[in-house]
Amino acid sequence: MGNAKRRSMAFLRMHPYCCFCGGQTLATTRDHWPSRALFDSRQSPEGYEFPACEACNRLSSQSEAIFVMFCRLVRPMVNGQFDSQTDRLIRALAEQHPELSQSLISRPIEVRRYLREKGLTLNAGTTTHGLGLVNLEHPDIGKAFETYFLKLALALHYKHTASILSQGGGVSLNVWSNADSAKEVPTEAFGPYLKARASLTRQKVDLSGQFVYEWNADTTTGTVSLFWIIFPGAFAALASVAADRQTLVKHLPANSVFPPFSPHPQVPR
């Protein structure tokens, strides 16, 4: 038996249940979240592996591909070209989902309208494409973002409370893109409730330029948690997690509150 297999078995002994679908299904895999493809050279933060059943590990694959490509699209080009990792993602999505790839970046006329509405102007030498403003209007794209951030919120809740959100629990999500101005993100309303900032590193290399979040949680009961998640230059999300979904529904639009993923048939180890 190799070292990787032994580490995986030890991990699953410590974390026997999937943290994404209510805690009733045995975990059979280690799921890196945020996904490694998001990070340069796939160097993701240490300590962000989560117990998952096979079904939960697979169900986010399309959402992951869409979200990761969006994040990487807004990173700076080198000599007018995307880096090789981003280029591969773009080509793969274009082949598998051509209708999505055509709606990723806002058209020039939409960018100019956005700039007029915000009272902004382009810097000298900058094109509308160079702004990298993303378009989230395609329904499949919206669903992909919902799935990605829901899974991330469930993972972070488990990490910081050591509790799996049950099927009676819920996650509220609000997502902003780089097309939203700072004035449209009400950080003054929720900022005071955030108590800690995560340290995200890989072999002592700081990864906060690619992913960072602030959080607060009831670590005693594991019943509630709050996360302000940022993918710099691309997206941000506010996720509120509660063991009783109705406490969120009472105060928030029902369509912004989501349960954990549906339980899956048990897979023997």
C-alpha positions as YAML, in Angstrom:
chain: A
units: angstrom
residues:
- id: 1
  name: MET
  ca: [0.00, 0.00, 0.00]
- id: 2
  name: GLY
  ca: [1.42, 3.40, -1.02]
- id: 3
  name: ASN
  ca: [1.74, 6.44, 1.20]
- id: 4
  name: ALA
  ca: [-1.04, 8.29, -0.62]
- id: 5
  name: LYS
  ca: [-3.46, 5.42, -0.01]
- id: 6
  name: ARG
  ca: [-2.51, 5.25, 3.67]
- id: 7
  name: ARG
  ca: [-3.00, 9.01, 4.07]
- id: 8
  name: SER
  ca: [-6.39, 8.78, 2.39]
- id: 9
  name: MET
  ca: [-7.52, 5.92, 4.63]
- id: 10
  name: ALA
  ca: [-6.32, 7.77, 7.75]
- id: 11
  name: PHE
  ca: [-8.17, 10.90, 6.63]
- id: 12
  name: LEU
  ca: [-11.42, 8.99, 6.08]
- id: 13
  name: ARG
  ca: [-11.14, 7.34, 9.49]
- id: 14
  name: MET
  ca: [-10.95, 10.81, 11.05]
- id: 15
  name: HIS
  ca: [-13.73, 12.19, 8.81]
- id: 16
  name: PRO
  ca: [-16.04, 9.25, 8.08]
- id: 17
  name: TYR
  ca: [-19.07, 11.12, 6.67]
- id: 18
  name: CYS
  ca: [-19.56, 13.33, 3.62]
- id: 19
  name: CYS
  ca: [-19.79, 16.96, 4.71]
- id: 20
  name: PHE
  ca: [-21.77, 18.07, 1.65]
- id: 21
  name: CYS
  ca: [-25.02, 16.06, 1.75]
- id: 22
  name: GLY
  ca: [-26.18, 16.14, 5.35]
- id: 23
  name: GLY
  ca: [-23.82, 13.78, 7.12]
- id: 24
  name: GLN
  ca: [-25.67, 10.52, 6.47]
- id: 25
  name: THR
  ca: [-23.48, 9.16, 3.68]
- id: 26
  name: LEU
  ca: [-20.07, 7.62, 4.24]
- id: 27
  name: ALA
  ca: [-17.22, 9.60, 2.73]
- id: 28
  name: THR
  ca: [-15.12, 7.68, 0.22]
- id: 29
  name: THR
  ca: [-12.93, 10.45, -1.22]
- id: 30
  name: ARG
  ca: [-10.94, 13.54, -0.23]
- id: 31
  name: ASP
  ca: [-12.24, 16.60, -2.06]
- id: 32
  name: HIS
  ca: [-9.99, 19.67, -2.42]
- id: 33
  name: TRP
  ca: [-12.10, 22.81, -2.07]
- id: 34
  name: PRO
  ca: [-11.70, 25.39, -3.49]
- id: 35
  name: SER
  ca: [-10.67, 23.16, -6.33]
- id: 36
  name: ARG
  ca: [-6.98, 22.90, -7.15]
- id: 37
  name: ALA
  ca: [-7.58, 23.97, -10.76]
- id: 38
  name: LEU
  ca: [-8.34, 27.46, -9.47]
- id: 39
  name: PHE
  ca: [-4.78, 28.01, -8.28]
- id: 40
  name: ASP
  ca: [-1.60, 28.65, -10.22]
- id: 41
  name: SER
  ca: [0.20, 25.35, -10.87]
- id: 42
  name: ARG
  ca: [-2.66, 23.67, -8.90]
- id: 43
  name: GLN
  ca: [-0.97, 24.71, -5.64]
- id: 44
  name: SER
  ca: [-4.03, 24.95, -3.38]
- id: 45
  name: PRO
  ca: [-4.00, 25.92, 0.32]
- id: 46
  name: GLU
  ca: [-2.88, 23.33, 2.84]
- id: 47
  name: GLY
  ca: [-5.62, 21.96, 5.08]
- id: 48
  name: TYR
  ca: [-8.48, 22.38, 2.62]
- id: 49
  name: GLU
  ca: [-9.33, 18.74, 1.95]
- id: 50
  name: PHE
  ca: [-12.83, 17.61, 2.85]
- id: 51
  name: PRO
  ca: [-14.61, 14.27, 3.21]
- id: 52
  name: ALA
  ca: [-16.95, 13.56, 0.30]
- id: 53
  name: CYS
  ca: [-18.94, 10.69, -1.10]
- id: 54
  name: GLU
  ca: [-18.29, 9.84, -4.75]
- id: 55
  name: ALA
  ca: [-21.50, 11.54, -5.91]
- id: 56
  name: CYS
  ca: [-20.79, 14.86, -4.16]
- id: 57
  name: ASN
  ca: [-17.24, 14.81, -5.47]
- id: 58
  name: ARG
  ca: [-18.51, 14.43, -9.04]
- id: 59
  name: LEU
  ca: [-21.63, 16.58, -9.01]
- id: 60
  name: SER
  ca: [-19.73, 19.87, -9.05]
- id: 61
  name: SER
  ca: [-17.36, 19.06, -11.94]
- id: 62
  name: GLN
  ca: [-19.15, 21.20, -14.55]
- id: 63
  name: SER
  ca: [-19.72, 24.03, -12.06]
- id: 64
  name: GLU
  ca: [-16.06, 23.87, -11.14]
- id: 65
  name: ALA
  ca: [-14.94, 24.14, -14.77]
- id: 66
  name: ILE
  ca: [-17.15, 27.18, -15.39]
- id: 67
  name: PHE
  ca: [-16.27, 28.98, -12.16]
- id: 68
  name: VAL
  ca: [-12.53, 28.36, -12.38]
- id: 69
  name: MET
  ca: [-12.37, 29.59, -15.94]
- id: 70
  name: PHE
  ca: [-14.23, 32.78, -15.00]
- id: 71
  name: CYS
  ca: [-11.76, 33.44, -12.19]
- id: 72
  name: ARG
  ca: [-8.76, 32.83, -14.39]
- id: 73
  name: LEU
  ca: [-10.12, 34.92, -17.28]
- id: 74
  name: VAL
  ca: [-9.73, 38.13, -15.28]
- id: 75
  name: ARG
  ca: [-6.08, 37.48, -14.43]
- id: 76
  name: PRO
  ca: [-3.52, 39.56, -16.33]
- id: 77
  name: MET
  ca: [-2.43, 38.35, -19.77]
- id: 78
  name: VAL
  ca: [1.26, 37.95, -20.63]
- id: 79
  name: ASN
  ca: [2.20, 39.31, -24.06]
- id: 80
  name: GLY
  ca: [-1.48, 39.34, -24.97]
- id: 81
  name: GLN
  ca: [-1.95, 35.67, -24.12]
- id: 82
  name: PHE
  ca: [-3.54, 33.77, -21.26]
- id: 83
  name: ASP
  ca: [-1.26, 31.44, -19.32]
- id: 84
  name: SER
  ca: [-1.26, 27.81, -20.46]
- id: 85
  name: GLN
  ca: [-3.47, 26.60, -17.58]
- id: 86
  name: THR
  ca: [-6.16, 29.18, -18.39]
- id: 87
  name: ASP
  ca: [-5.87, 28.49, -22.11]
- id: 88
  name: ARG
  ca: [-6.51, 24.77, -21.53]
- id: 89
  name: LEU
  ca: [-9.60, 25.57, -19.45]
- id: 90
  name: ILE
  ca: [-10.97, 27.91, -22.12]
- id: 91
  name: ARG
  ca: [-10.45, 25.35, -24.88]
- id: 92
  name: ALA
  ca: [-12.03, 22.53, -22.85]
- id: 93
  name: LEU
  ca: [-15.11, 24.58, -21.98]
- id: 94
  name: ALA
  ca: [-15.45, 25.83, -25.56]
- id: 95
  name: GLU
  ca: [-15.46, 22.24, -26.82]
- id: 96
  name: GLN
  ca: [-17.84, 20.89, -24.17]
- id: 97
  name: HIS
  ca: [-20.16, 23.92, -23.81]
- id: 98
  name: PRO
  ca: [-19.79, 26.23, -26.84]
- id: 99
  name: GLU
  ca: [-22.95, 28.18, -26.00]
- id: 100
  name: LEU
  ca: [-21.50, 29.09, -22.61]
- id: 101
  name: SER
  ca: [-18.08, 30.11, -23.87]
- id: 102
  name: GLN
  ca: [-19.71, 32.70, -26.15]
- id: 103
  name: SER
  ca: [-21.44, 34.41, -23.21]
- id: 104
  name: LEU
  ca: [-18.56, 34.57, -20.74]
- id: 105
  name: ILE
  ca: [-17.19, 38.08, -21.20]
- id: 106
  name: SER
  ca: [-19.47, 41.10, -21.55]
- id: 107
  name: ARG
  ca: [-19.65, 42.50, -25.07]
- id: 108
  name: PRO
  ca: [-17.97, 45.88, -25.75]
- id: 109
  name: ILE
  ca: [-21.33, 47.68, -25.95]
- id: 110
  name: GLU
  ca: [-22.29, 46.24, -22.55]
- id: 111
  name: VAL
  ca: [-18.96, 47.28, -21.03]
- id: 112
  name: ARG
  ca: [-19.33, 50.83, -22.35]
- id: 113
  name: ARG
  ca: [-22.88, 51.04, -20.97]
- id: 114
  name: TYR
  ca: [-21.62, 49.79, -17.62]
- id: 115
  name: LEU
  ca: [-18.85, 52.42, -17.57]
- id: 116
  name: ARG
  ca: [-21.35, 55.18, -18.38]
- id: 117
  name: GLU
  ca: [-23.71, 54.04, -15.62]
- id: 118
  name: LYS
  ca: [-20.86, 54.00, -13.09]
- id: 119
  name: GLY
  ca: [-19.37, 57.30, -14.27]
- id: 120
  name: LEU
  ca: [-16.09, 55.59, -15.14]
- id: 121
  name: THR
  ca: [-13.70, 55.88, -18.08]
- id: 122
  name: LEU
  ca: [-11.16, 53.53, -19.61]
- id: 123
  name: ASN
  ca: [-7.51, 54.16, -18.82]
- id: 124
  name: ALA
  ca: [-5.27, 55.03, -21.75]
- id: 125
  name: GLY
  ca: [-4.30, 51.88, -23.65]
- id: 126
  name: THR
  ca: [-7.01, 49.74, -22.02]
- id: 127
  name: THR
  ca: [-9.62, 48.04, -24.21]
- id: 128
  name: THR
  ca: [-13.09, 46.94, -23.17]
- id: 129
  name: HIS
  ca: [-11.90, 43.31, -23.39]
- id: 130
  name: GLY
  ca: [-8.97, 44.15, -21.17]
- id: 131
  name: LEU
  ca: [-11.34, 44.98, -18.32]
- id: 132
  name: GLY
  ca: [-12.44, 41.34, -18.16]
- id: 133
  name: LEU
  ca: [-15.95, 42.18, -16.96]
- id: 134
  name: VAL
  ca: [-17.84, 38.92, -16.69]
- id: 135
  name: ASN
  ca: [-21.41, 38.20, -17.71]
- id: 136
  name: LEU
  ca: [-23.47, 36.06, -15.31]
- id: 137
  name: GLU
  ca: [-26.79, 36.23, -17.17]
- id: 138
  name: HIS
  ca: [-26.71, 32.75, -18.76]
- id: 139
  name: PRO
  ca: [-28.85, 30.47, -16.51]
- id: 140
  name: ASP
  ca: [-26.30, 27.65, -16.58]
- id: 141
  name: ILE
  ca: [-23.63, 30.07, -15.40]
- id: 142
  name: GLY
  ca: [-25.80, 31.26, -12.52]
- id: 143
  name: LYS
  ca: [-26.45, 27.66, -11.51]
- id: 144
  name: ALA
  ca: [-22.72, 26.87, -11.67]
- id: 145
  name: PHE
  ca: [-21.90, 29.74, -9.34]
- id: 146
  name: GLU
  ca: [-24.65, 28.73, -6.95]
- id: 147
  name: THR
  ca: [-23.30, 25.17, -6.80]
- id: 148
  name: TYR
  ca: [-19.67, 26.27, -6.41]
- id: 149
  name: PHE
  ca: [-20.29, 28.70, -3.56]
- id: 150
  name: LEU
  ca: [-22.76, 26.37, -1.83]
- id: 151
  name: LYS
  ca: [-20.19, 23.60, -1.78]
- id: 152
  name: LEU
  ca: [-17.51, 25.99, -0.56]
- id: 153
  name: ALA
  ca: [-19.75, 27.28, 2.24]
- id: 154
  name: LEU
  ca: [-20.53, 23.71, 3.37]
- id: 155
  name: ALA
  ca: [-16.81, 22.90, 3.37]
- id: 156
  name: LEU
  ca: [-15.82, 26.00, 5.34]
- id: 157
  name: HIS
  ca: [-18.62, 25.44, 7.85]
- id: 158
  name: TYR
  ca: [-17.30, 21.93, 8.46]
- id: 159
  name: LYS
  ca: [-13.72, 23.17, 8.75]
- id: 160
  name: HIS
  ca: [-14.46, 25.85, 11.31]
- id: 161
  name: THR
  ca: [-17.21, 24.17, 13.38]
- id: 162
  name: ALA
  ca: [-16.31, 20.46, 12.95]
- id: 163
  name: SER
  ca: [-20.04, 20.00, 12.28]
- id: 164
  name: ILE
  ca: [-21.76, 18.73, 9.15]
- id: 165
  name: LEU
  ca: [-24.78, 20.76, 8.13]
- id: 166
  name: SER
  ca: [-27.81, 18.46, 8.25]
- id: 167
  name: GLN
  ca: [-30.64, 18.36, 5.72]
- id: 168
  name: GLY
  ca: [-32.64, 20.67, 7.99]
- id: 169
  name: GLY
  ca: [-29.97, 23.34, 7.68]
- id: 170
  name: GLY
  ca: [-29.49, 26.02, 5.08]
- id: 171
  name: VAL
  ca: [-27.01, 28.31, 3.39]
- id: 172
  name: SER
  ca: [-27.85, 31.80, 2.17]
- id: 173
  name: LEU
  ca: [-25.73, 33.12, -0.69]
- id: 174
  name: ASN
  ca: [-25.15, 36.58, -2.12]
- id: 175
  name: VAL
  ca: [-22.63, 36.80, -4.97]
- id: 176
  name: TRP
  ca: [-20.93, 39.84, -6.52]
- id: 177
  name: SER
  ca: [-18.74, 40.00, -9.61]
- id: 178
  name: ASN
  ca: [-16.01, 42.42, -10.62]
- id: 179
  name: ALA
  ca: [-18.66, 44.38, -12.52]
- id: 180
  name: ASP
  ca: [-20.20, 45.48, -9.20]
- id: 181
  name: SER
  ca: [-18.78, 48.64, -7.68]
- id: 182
  name: ALA
  ca: [-17.60, 48.76, -4.07]
- id: 183
  name: LYS
  ca: [-20.66, 50.86, -3.23]
- id: 184
  name: GLU
  ca: [-22.92, 47.96, -4.21]
- id: 185
  name: VAL
  ca: [-21.32, 45.54, -1.73]
- id: 186
  name: PRO
  ca: [-22.71, 46.31, 1.77]
- id: 187
  name: THR
  ca: [-19.61, 45.34, 3.74]
- id: 188
  name: GLU
  ca: [-20.45, 47.88, 6.43]
- id: 189
  name: ALA
  ca: [-23.56, 45.86, 7.26]
- id: 190
  name: PHE
  ca: [-21.88, 42.48, 7.82]
- id: 191
  name: GLY
  ca: [-18.23, 43.42, 8.36]
- id: 192
  name: PRO
  ca: [-18.54, 43.87, 12.16]
- id: 193
  name: TYR
  ca: [-19.72, 40.26, 12.48]
- id: 194
  name: LEU
  ca: [-16.55, 38.83, 10.94]
- id: 195
  name: LYS
  ca: [-13.97, 37.96, 13.59]
- id: 196
  name: ALA
  ca: [-11.08, 36.21, 11.82]
- id: 197
  name: ARG
  ca: [-9.20, 36.14, 8.52]
- id: 198
  name: ALA
  ca: [-8.01, 32.78, 7.21]
- id: 199
  name: SER
  ca: [-4.30, 32.22, 6.61]
- id: 200
  name: LEU
  ca: [-3.99, 30.50, 3.24]
- id: 201
  name: THR
  ca: [-0.59, 29.13, 2.31]
- id: 202
  name: ARG
  ca: [1.14, 26.32, 0.46]
- id: 203
  name: GLN
  ca: [4.69, 25.51, 1.57]
- id: 204
  name: LYS
  ca: [4.82, 28.96, 3.21]
- id: 205
  name: VAL
  ca: [3.72, 30.71, -0.01]
- id: 206
  name: ASP
  ca: [0.87, 33.17, 0.60]
- id: 207
  name: LEU
  ca: [-2.15, 32.40, -1.63]
- id: 208
  name: SER
  ca: [-4.38, 35.28, -0.55]
- id: 209
  name: GLY
  ca: [-3.90, 36.93, -3.94]
- id: 210
  name: GLN
  ca: [-5.98, 34.09, -5.42]
- id: 211
  name: PHE
  ca: [-8.42, 33.24, -2.61]
- id: 212
  name: VAL
  ca: [-9.11, 34.72, 0.81]
- id: 213
  name: TYR
  ca: [-11.95, 34.81, 3.30]
- id: 214
  name: GLU
  ca: [-13.02, 36.20, 6.65]
- id: 215
  name: TRP
  ca: [-15.28, 34.28, 8.97]
- id: 216
  name: ASN
  ca: [-17.10, 33.88, 12.26]
- id: 217
  name: ALA
  ca: [-18.74, 30.78, 13.69]
- id: 218
  name: ASP
  ca: [-20.29, 29.32, 16.79]
- id: 219
  name: THR
  ca: [-17.57, 26.74, 17.37]
- id: 220
  name: THR
  ca: [-19.28, 25.43, 20.51]
- id: 221
  name: THR
  ca: [-22.53, 24.22, 18.98]
- id: 222
  name: GLY
  ca: [-21.66, 24.38, 15.28]
- id: 223
  name: THR
  ca: [-25.11, 25.78, 14.55]
- id: 224
  name: VAL
  ca: [-24.21, 29.00, 12.70]
- id: 225
  name: SER
  ca: [-21.34, 30.44, 10.68]
- id: 226
  name: LEU
  ca: [-20.67, 33.40, 8.41]
- id: 227
  name: PHE
  ca: [-18.14, 33.70, 5.57]
- id: 228
  name: TRP
  ca: [-17.05, 36.63, 3.40]
- id: 229
  name: ILE
  ca: [-15.28, 34.93, 0.50]
- id: 230
  name: ILE
  ca: [-13.16, 36.75, -2.07]
- id: 231
  name: PHE
  ca: [-11.55, 35.57, -5.30]
- id: 232
  name: PRO
  ca: [-9.56, 38.78, -5.92]
- id: 233
  name: GLY
  ca: [-10.38, 40.64, -9.11]
- id: 234
  name: ALA
  ca: [-13.18, 38.22, -9.96]
- id: 235
  name: PHE
  ca: [-15.90, 37.39, -7.42]
- id: 236
  name: ALA
  ca: [-16.99, 37.72, -3.84]
- id: 237
  name: ALA
  ca: [-19.73, 36.00, -1.87]
- id: 238
  name: LEU
  ca: [-21.36, 36.31, 1.51]
- id: 239
  name: ALA
  ca: [-22.47, 32.93, 2.89]
- id: 240
  name: SER
  ca: [-24.55, 32.52, 6.04]
- id: 241
  name: VAL
  ca: [-24.93, 28.98, 7.36]
- id: 242
  name: ALA
  ca: [-27.54, 27.89, 9.90]
- id: 243
  name: ALA
  ca: [-28.47, 24.50, 11.33]
- id: 244
  name: ASP
  ca: [-32.14, 25.53, 11.15]
- id: 245
  name: ARG
  ca: [-32.93, 26.62, 7.59]
- id: 246
  name: GLN
  ca: [-36.11, 28.40, 8.71]
- id: 247
  name: THR
  ca: [-34.12, 30.98, 10.68]
- id: 248
  name: LEU
  ca: [-32.67, 32.14, 7.35]
- id: 249
  name: VAL
  ca: [-35.92, 31.89, 5.37]
- id: 250
  name: LYS
  ca: [-37.67, 34.16, 7.90]
- id: 251
  name: HIS
  ca: [-35.35, 37.04, 7.08]
- id: 252
  name: LEU
  ca: [-34.16, 36.39, 3.53]
- id: 253
  name: PRO
  ca: [-35.70, 35.65, 0.12]
- id: 254
  name: ALA
  ca: [-36.44, 31.92, -0.09]
- id: 255
  name: ASN
  ca: [-34.65, 31.65, -3.46]
- id: 256
  name: SER
  ca: [-31.37, 32.73, -1.84]
- id: 257
  name: VAL
  ca: [-31.40, 29.98, 0.81]
- id: 258
  name: PHE
  ca: [-30.24, 26.48, -0.12]
- id: 259
  name: PRO
  ca: [-30.18, 23.13, 1.69]
- id: 260
  name: PRO
  ca: [-27.13, 20.84, 1.56]
- id: 261
  name: PHE
  ca: [-26.86, 18.60, -1.47]
- id: 262
  name: SER
  ca: [-29.32, 15.72, -1.59]
- id: 263
  name: PRO
  ca: [-28.23, 12.49, 0.13]
- id: 264
  name: HIS
  ca: [-26.91, 9.79, -2.17]
- id: 265
  name: PRO
  ca: [-27.20, 6.00, -2.04]
- id: 266
  name: GLN
  ca: [-24.62, 4.50, 0.28]
- id: 267
  name: VAL
  ca: [-21.44, 3.37, -1.42]
- id: 268
  name: PRO
  ca: [-19.59, 0.58, 0.42]
- id: 269
  name: ARG
  ca: [-15.89, 1.17, 1.09]
...
